[in-house]
Amino acid sequence: MDTPFLRELEKRDIQYKIDVDFGHIKNTILEKITSGDINNGEFDLVIMSNHRVDLNIKHVLGDVTHKIAKRSSVPVLIVK
């Protein structure tokens, strides 16, 4: 994967890891949290997009984003 963003990270010597998985996304990410993959110190930050199926203004975050942010011990950056 080669993008301007990743080239900029490499130019600044910032280490990163991209993890791509398939399946039911909420369960897949929650499994990574509960198995310790995310909370064991291997990751410093989780970056997620926020996609709400229901446009109900009462809930700012989507269901998946809310659950991950709530259960992660590392910071979660939510981008739109």
ZITA-V293307 format. One record per run of one state. SS is the DSSP state (alpha for helix, beta for strand, coil for the rest). FROM is the first residue (numbers start at 1). TO is the last residue. Records with the same first field share a line. If there is no record, write none. Layout:
SS=FROM-TO  FROM-TO
This chain:
coil=1-3  12-24  35-44  50-62  72-74  80-80
alpha=4-11  25-34  63-71
beta=45-49  75-79
